[in-house]
Amino acid sequence: MTVETSICRRLIGRTAVITGAGSGIGLATARRLASEGASVVCGDIDEAAGKAAADESGGTFVRVDVTDPEQVEALFKTAFDTYGSVDIAFNNAGISPPDDDSILTTGLDAWKRVQDVNLTSVYLCCKAALPYMQRQGRGSIINTASFVAIMGAATSQISYTASKGGVLAMSRELGVQFAREGIRVNALCPGPVNTPLLRELFAKDPERAARRLVHIPVGRFAEAEEIAAAVAFLASDDSSFINATDFLVDGGISGAYVTPM
């Protein structure tokens, strides 16, 4: 599917920091925010992919391991030192490894690795971004959770699901805590997205893919550009009264009881 849209210029003069910017939703978001006028700082552990994203979006690349507090601090400091503000933080980096499965088979090492990348990194990024936003008196933080944060699945990825539930709860709390300082914090909850991560996962297990697709009312996976459009909305003043919430972009999956034939 090709997503066609007219692009507004809602983010001129703002600086956006994106983790996991080298591929998938992060890359699509770097393109979208740059097209709306933002200065984009692309954080990724993959130097080649992250630099390519920054070059394409006219931004700055910072290699970052999002589980390392010092590297996360350096990411946001680079954004401020380069562009003079930190207005948008899209804390998006995440993993979904094959050894994260049923609770009966998922080992503690796999559990901890997913929690570190998917949840602890969001904590570190929020902790680093918030002081800049407090000084400015404004900011929008968008944390990537998932529709699985509000639903259960028999095809479990137990640590992934738990980590995204943690992102959702943390985003809600931070949104409430910092609301009167002009800072909004929301959890973006995508449905299944047609990204390299999902394609790799489902290519290895077509049955699991089919079991998921049948539950999506619109009958397809999302495109990364559709999720990026939601990020751009949450980053902009068009969403100025949206705060401390789960922002679902899931094709109706969370509202479905029976899907169309």
HELIX and SHEET records of a PDB file:
HELIX    1   1 GLY A   24  SER A   35  1                                  12    
HELIX    2   2 GLU A   47  SER A   57  1                                  11    
HELIX    3   3 PRO A   69  TYR A   83  1                                  15    
HELIX    4   4 LEU A  108  GLN A  115  1                                   8    
HELIX    5   5 ASP A  116  THR A  120  3                                   5    
HELIX    6   6 SER A  121  GLN A  136  1                                  16    
HELIX    7   7 PHE A  147  ALA A  149  5                                   3    
HELIX    8   8 ILE A  158  GLN A  177  1                                  20    
HELIX    9   9 ALA A  179  GLU A  181  5                                   3    
HELIX   10  10 PRO A  196  ALA A  203  1                                   8    
HELIX   11  11 PRO A  206  LEU A  213  1                                   8    
HELIX   12  12 ALA A  224  ALA A  235  1                                  12    
HELIX   13  13 ASP A  237  SER A  239  5                                   3    
HELIX   14  14 ILE A  253  GLY A  255  5                                   3    
SHEET    1   A 7 THR A  60  ARG A  63  0                                        
SHEET    2   A 7 SER A  39  ASP A  44  1                                        
SHEET    3   A 7 THR A  15  THR A  19  1                                        
SHEET    4   A 7 ILE A  88  ASN A  91  1                                        
SHEET    5   A 7 GLY A 139  THR A 144  1                                        
SHEET    6   A 7 ILE A 183  PRO A 190  1                                        
SHEET    7   A 7 ASP A 246  VAL A 249  1                                        
END                                                                             
